[in-house]
Amino acid sequence: MEKIDVNTLTAEQINFMLILHSGNARSKIIEALREYRAGKPEAADELLVQAEADLSVAHEIHFKLVQQEASGNKVEFALLLMHAEDHLMSTLSMKELVKELLEIFKEKNL
């Protein structure tokens, strides 16, 4: 997955990168659940791996913003940043829930 240098991006571009990568991960997580339901557990597992890669990029961007602010360089706050953060956090929650559901389904041979 790509490395993103947040120092070369505008605040809006950073926010949209967070939305893009967390949104891609969210889509893959939902698709993983659908693939499992369709009887394709290997495809579901691969989609979760791909979702993790997208989340890794989003998390790296988020971490760099936190580091930037912690070092005294204020991060521009905007509604778009709040929306991007919401996307990321809800996708992380969804990932954990879907992974647990798939484990339960596998254990019960559903």
N, C-alpha and C positions, 0 to 999 in steps of 0.2 A: 504494500500500500504506500501511497505517496507521503513524503515528508513535507510539511507546510511550514514556511517561515512566516510567522505572524507579523514580523517586523516589516515585511514588504507589502502588507495588505492594509486596506482601510478598515475601520471599525465595522462598516457594513459588510465588507467582504468576509471578515472573520466570522461575523454572525451568520452569514449565509453558508459558510463552510461548516459551521456547527450544525445548522439545520439540515444541510445536504447529507452529511455523513450519519447523523443520528436518524434521519428519515430513511435513508437507504437501509440502515440496520433494522429499523422497525419493520420495514416491508419484508425483509428477509426472515425476521423472527416470525411474523404472521404466516409467511409462506411455508416456513418449516413446520408449523403446526398443521397446515393444510396438507403438506406432503406426507406427514406421518399418518394423518387420518385417511389418506388415499392409499395407505399400505406401502409407503416408500420411506422406511426409517433411515436408510443411508442418505437419501437426498435431504431429509430433514436435518440430519447431523451436519452435512456439508453446508447447508444454509446457515446453521448456527455458527459454524467456523467463519463463514464469510461475514456474518453480522458482527462477530467479535473483531474482525479486521477493521470494519467501518467504525465501530465504537472506539477502537484503539486510536484512530486518527482524531475523532471528535474529543476523546479524553485528552490527548496530547495538546490540542488547541486550548481546551479548557484549562489544563494545567499551566500552560504558558501564560495565559491571562492572569491566573492566580499568582504566579511567580512575579509577573510584571507589577501587579498591584502591591504585593508584599515587599517589593524592592523600592517602593515609593513612587512609582509611575502610575498615576491614576488611569484606570480603564474607563473609557467613556461609557456611561450607562445610558441605555435607551430601551424603549419598549421592545425593539427587535432583539436586543441581547437577552432580555427577560424571556422572550418567546423561544429563543435558541436554547437557553438553559433549561426551560421547561421541556422542550423536545428531548434533550439529552437525558434528563433525569427520569422522565416517564419511560423512555426507551430502555434505560438501564433496569428499571423496575420490571418492565414487561419481559425483558430477557430472562431475569431470574425466575419469574413466575412460569414462563413457558418451559424453561429447562427443567424445573421441578415437575411440571405436569407431564412432560415427556418421560421422565424417569418413572413416575407413577404408572403411566400407561404401559411402559416396557415391563415393569415388574408384574403387572396384572395381565400381560399379554393382550392388551386392548389395541 
